[in-house]
Amino acid sequence: MGRNEPARGESTRREFVAYGSTAVGGGLLAGCSDLVGQDDPGSTEGEDDESYSVTMAPMGDVAFDSPPESIFTRLTHLAGMAFALGRGDDVNAMHAPDYYDELWNQFTERLPGVTLDWSGLYSSWDPDKETLYDLDSDIHLADPASVNALDSWSMTDIEEVEENISPWFGNQFSDRHGEPPADWADRYEYYTLWEMFETVAAVFREEERYEALADVHANLLETIEEDLPPEGERPTAVMAGMSDIKSMYVYTLDTPGILTAHVRPLEPIGALGDDISSGDTIDMEGMLEADPEVIFAPGGMHPETDMPGIRDAFRDHSIGQRISAVENGRIYAQGARYQGPILNLFQLEMTAKQLYPDVFGEWPTYTDGPYPEIPADEQLFDHQRVADIINGDLDE
């Protein structure tokens, strides 16, 4: 996987992938994917007519001669897209790989024939440029603006990796529509999880696999919308990280972006006041003031998370025990905030059952282990169908 470090003046960029326009110098372009030569007057076709380009902010228009093979990632919404396209094992780096390998595999247990191994990969939250040369990836499926925001990375470093190794292709600040670094603000655009997935699928020429999964997603949303209880019958809720119940980071449920893409379609009533923003921390007094009827615990399904212990800690706390969600036994484990499309399907299903068990079926009380085994006639989407698509069987 590695190779000797090239001299910095030597161009080592792969011949099969090249930018159609400079990533850091181009203006903000539209968020759709455009194949070269398909009614795009600004496109330039390759001589063999096999080249294609894909557009996403903040990179702009990126041209490819063939689909990338080895894949560098940082955050798991993009690694999860590679996984959904059957390319999970081609990922060579990600943030906290051992943690997310264990968490993702809580869900693959319910996808027959699907396997995933991210353990031992390079941990890339603050990537070392020399290691990127060693990895020699065919694509950096990561947001150059978010990498540039790190103290250890300059714009020159971003350009060097683009020029000497391979392109950047990613978008992080769609997580909750946060502000990108000032140098990138005029070319930034926000995407939904599935809009971004469509664009990433175009990079790998996996449009058919995307369409098959998008159909599953659309049908799931339709199922939810058809049976969604009226507003007066929806509980109040909070999503709270609880590694320390004395200081819990919280997310408002109507915040746009990827982090709440599994909650917004279900339209629970946000319990937090207008003075609280996503990413803020509150103490137990603040949680009692919000008094949610449901508390979601992201990361609660990780094997190292003690969900029974968290529930006990609330019940044993003189203030926590008075919170409605605690009194009613409605503290629920969830998966990852930076969810890819497959986790989004599972988390939509689990959240629907957690919020509205009388409508969508009871959610089993989760203590530990993999995603609960749900009988086929109680699944809100076809788990086997999704497994087949990941494995390349697109025929229904």
Residue, then its C-alpha position, 0 to 999 in steps of 0.5 A: m500500500g505504501r511507497n517511497e516518498p517522492a521528491r517534492g518537485e516531482s509530480t506523482r499524480r496518477e494519470f487516471v485522475a485529474y482535476g477539471s478545475t483547481a479545487v482551491g482556486g475555483g468558484l462555488l459550483a452547483g451541487c449536482s453530479d455531471l458526467v462529462g459530455q452530457d449537456d454540459p457546455g463547460s465540460t471537456e471530454g477525454e480523447d477516449d470518451e471514458s473520462y467523466s467529471v463530478t461536481m461538489a462544493p467546495m472542490g468544484d469540478v473534478a475529472f476522472d479517467s476511471p473510478p478510484e480504488s484506494i480510498f482515504t477518508r476522515l469522517t464516517h459519513l463518507a466512509g459509510m458511503a464507500f461501504a454502501l457502494g460495496r467499497g468499504d474494504d477499500v478505505n485505508a484511513m478514517h477517524a477513530p477506525d477501531y471505534y467505528d469498526e466496532l460500531w458499524n459492525q453492530f449493524t452489519e450483523r443484520l445484513p446477511g453476507v455483508t462484512l466490514d473490517w476497518s480495524g487497524l486503519y490509519s487514524s486520520w482526524d488530523p492527518d500527517k501529510e507524510t502519511l498521505y504520501d505513504l498511503d498513496s490513495d487514489i482519492h481523498l474522500a474528505d473535505p479540504a476545507s475542514v482539513n485546512a481548518l486544522d492548525s497543522w494544514s495550510m492551503t499550500d499543503i492542501e494544494e500539494v496533496e491535490e497535485n502530487i497524490s490525488p484529489w480531495f472530494g468531500n463535504q463536512f460542514s453539511d453536518r449541521h450547516g456550520e461555517p466553513p473557514a473564511d477562505w472557503a466560504d464563497r465556494y461552500e454549499y450544503y447537501t443532504l446526506w443522500e444528495m452527497f451520497e448521489t454525488v459520491a456514487a457518481v465518482f465511483r460510477e456506482e449510479e445504479r447501486y445508489e439508485a437502488l438504495a435511494d429507492v429503499h430510502a424513499n420507500l422508508l420515508e413514505t412509510i414514515e410520512e403515511d403513518l406519522p402521528p399528528e403533532g399533538e401525539r408526538p413526544t418531546a425529545v433531546m439527542a444527548g451525548m452522555s459520556d459524562i452525565k454531568s456535562m452532556y452535549v446536546y443537539t437540537l432535533d430540527t438542526p439541518g444537516i447530516l447529524t439529525a437526518h434520522v430524526r427530522p423526518l419523524e418530527p418529534i418536538g424539540a425539548l430544548g429552549d431557544d437559548i440552546s444550540s446544537g453542540d452546546t453542553i448542559d448539566m442535569e439541571g438543564m436537562l430537567e428544565a428541558d424535561p424531554e419525554v425521550i432521550f436519544a444517546p448517540g454512540g449508545m450501541h457501541p460495545e464499550t458503551d454501558m447503556p444499563g449503567i447510563r440509565d441507572a445513573f439517571r435513576d440514581h441522580s436526585i435531579g435526573q430521576r425526575i426527568s420524564a424520559v427517565e421516569n418512563g424508561r425512554i432513554y434509547a441507544q442510537g448509532a453514529r452522528y456522522q452516519g452514512p446511508i446504511l446507518n441512516l436507514f437503520q437509524l430511521e427504522m430504530t428511531a421510528k420504533q423508539l418514538y412511536p412504538d404504537v405505530f411502527g412496532e415496539w423497539p426492544t429494550y437495548t442493553d448491549g450487542p448488535y442491532p436487534e433482530i427484527p422479524a421481516d414483517e416488522q422491518l420498516f425497510d427490507h434488510q436483505r434487499v439492502a445487503d444484496i445491493i451492497n453486495g452488488d445484486l441489484d435485481e429485485 
